[in-house]
């Protein structure tokens, strides 16, 4: 059994979008997916990419992905990595694929002197929460996520 992690390439835009849609189905958020293959290609492989992806392959078959970007800690004065999405197809779960993707990002943090790797997880996703605790992740319960979209975002921009 071989597992490989590789940097996503432009030819992977369709695969990445399929992973995103599969993740959205799992998270009961399929109705929120508006991304297109072209959006993914431009964002990850355009002239100034600001997001990146790694692909996990199990015996040459696409098994999962991690989509991430650099964030910044003002308290640390350095960048970190924010993991936007991590997804492993059901048939490849419990084979170490998710852990390998996280290990790959952790190695990037160490190699680039980045002090932290962060992500969100839905509070009902018990399998993910259990897995993340098992590898040493710590919940940040004192923080509350805030978001602006649509009319509220437009209204603030116009104010």
C-alpha positions as CSV (number, residue, x, y, z in Angstrom):
1,X,0.0,0.0,0.0
2,X,1.5,3.3,-1.0
3,X,0.5,6.8,0.0
4,X,1.9,9.8,-1.7
5,X,1.4,13.5,-1.0
6,X,2.1,15.9,-3.9
7,X,1.7,19.5,-4.6
8,X,-1.5,20.1,-6.7
9,X,-1.0,21.2,-10.3
10,X,-3.2,23.1,-12.7
11,X,-4.5,19.8,-14.2
12,X,-5.9,19.1,-10.7
13,X,-8.5,21.9,-10.7
14,X,-11.4,19.6,-11.6
15,X,-10.3,17.0,-9.0
16,X,-10.0,19.7,-6.3
17,X,-13.5,21.0,-7.1
18,X,-14.8,17.4,-6.9
19,X,-13.1,17.1,-3.4
20,X,-14.7,20.4,-2.4
21,X,-18.2,19.2,-3.5
22,X,-17.7,15.9,-1.7
23,X,-16.7,17.7,1.5
24,X,-19.6,20.1,1.2
25,X,-22.0,17.1,0.9
26,X,-20.5,15.5,4.0
27,X,-20.8,18.8,5.9
28,X,-24.4,19.3,4.7
29,X,-23.3,22.5,2.9
30,X,-23.6,21.5,-0.7
31,X,-26.0,24.4,-1.3
32,X,-23.2,26.8,-0.4
33,X,-20.8,25.7,-3.1
34,X,-20.6,28.3,-5.9
35,X,-17.0,27.7,-7.0
36,X,-16.3,26.6,-10.5
37,X,-13.3,24.7,-12.0
38,X,-12.2,28.0,-13.5
39,X,-12.4,29.7,-10.1
40,X,-10.2,27.0,-8.6
41,X,-7.7,27.2,-11.4
42,X,-7.3,30.9,-11.2
43,X,-7.1,31.0,-7.4
44,X,-4.6,28.2,-7.0
45,X,-2.7,28.3,-10.3
46,X,-3.1,31.9,-11.6
47,X,-0.4,34.5,-11.9
48,X,-0.6,35.4,-8.2
49,X,-1.9,32.3,-6.3
50,X,-3.0,33.0,-2.7
51,X,-4.2,29.5,-1.9
52,X,-2.5,26.2,-2.3
53,X,-3.4,22.5,-2.3
54,X,-1.8,19.2,-1.7
55,X,-3.2,16.0,-3.1
56,X,-3.0,12.6,-1.4
57,X,-3.0,9.5,-3.6
58,X,-3.4,6.0,-2.4
59,X,-1.9,3.5,-4.8
60,X,-2.2,6.2,-7.5
61,X,-5.9,7.0,-6.9
62,X,-7.0,10.4,-5.6
63,X,-7.7,9.9,-1.9
64,X,-7.9,13.3,-0.4
65,X,-6.7,16.9,-0.3
66,X,-5.7,19.8,1.8
67,X,-6.3,23.3,0.7
68,X,-4.5,26.0,2.6
69,X,-3.0,29.5,2.6
70,X,-0.6,31.6,4.7
71,X,-2.1,33.7,7.4
72,X,-0.3,36.0,9.8
73,X,0.1,36.3,13.6
74,X,0.6,39.8,14.7
75,X,1.5,38.5,18.2
76,X,4.2,36.2,16.8
77,X,5.2,38.6,14.0
78,X,5.3,35.7,11.5
79,X,3.1,33.8,9.1
80,X,1.4,30.6,9.8
81,X,-0.7,28.2,7.7
82,X,-4.5,28.2,7.8
83,X,-6.0,24.9,6.6
84,X,-9.2,25.8,4.8
85,X,-10.2,22.3,3.9
86,X,-9.1,18.8,4.6
87,X,-11.0,15.9,3.0
88,X,-10.4,12.2,2.6
89,X,-12.8,10.2,0.6
90,X,-14.7,7.6,2.7
91,X,-13.1,4.6,1.1
92,X,-9.6,5.9,2.1
93,X,-10.4,6.8,5.7
94,X,-8.6,5.0,8.5
95,X,-5.5,4.5,6.3
96,X,-3.6,7.5,7.6
97,X,-4.3,9.8,4.7
98,X,-5.7,12.7,6.8
99,X,-2.8,12.4,9.2
100,X,-0.3,12.3,6.3
101,X,-1.8,15.5,4.9
102,X,-1.6,17.2,8.3
103,X,2.0,15.9,8.8
104,X,2.9,17.3,5.4
105,X,1.6,20.8,6.4
106,X,3.3,20.5,9.9
107,X,6.6,19.8,8.1
108,X,6.1,22.8,5.9
109,X,5.5,24.9,9.1
110,X,8.7,23.6,10.7
111,X,10.8,24.0,7.5
112,X,9.5,27.6,6.9
113,X,9.7,28.6,10.6
114,X,6.0,29.1,10.8
115,X,4.8,29.0,14.4
116,X,1.3,27.6,13.9
117,X,-1.1,25.5,11.8
118,X,-4.8,26.3,12.3
119,X,-8.2,25.2,11.0
120,X,-11.8,25.1,11.9
121,X,-14.0,22.0,12.4
122,X,-17.7,21.7,12.7
123,X,-18.8,21.1,16.3
124,X,-20.9,18.1,15.4
125,X,-18.1,16.3,13.5
126,X,-17.2,13.9,16.3
127,X,-14.9,11.7,14.2
128,X,-12.8,14.7,13.1
129,X,-12.7,16.2,16.6
130,X,-11.6,12.9,18.0
131,X,-8.9,12.5,15.4
132,X,-7.6,16.1,15.8
133,X,-7.4,15.6,19.6
134,X,-5.4,12.4,19.0
135,X,-2.7,14.3,17.1
136,X,-2.5,17.1,19.7
137,X,-4.7,19.8,18.3
138,X,-6.2,22.1,20.9
139,X,-9.7,23.8,20.5
140,X,-9.8,27.6,20.7
141,X,-13.1,27.8,22.5
142,X,-12.6,31.3,23.7
143,X,-12.8,32.6,20.1
144,X,-16.0,33.2,18.1
145,X,-15.9,33.2,14.3
146,X,-17.3,36.3,12.7
147,X,-18.3,36.6,9.0
148,X,-19.7,39.2,6.6
149,X,-21.1,38.4,3.2
150,X,-23.7,39.7,0.7
151,X,-25.7,42.7,1.8
152,X,-23.9,43.3,5.1
153,X,-20.5,43.3,3.3
154,X,-21.7,45.6,0.6
155,X,-23.4,47.9,3.2
156,X,-20.1,48.2,5.2
157,X,-18.1,48.8,2.1
158,X,-20.5,51.6,1.1
159,X,-20.6,53.3,4.5
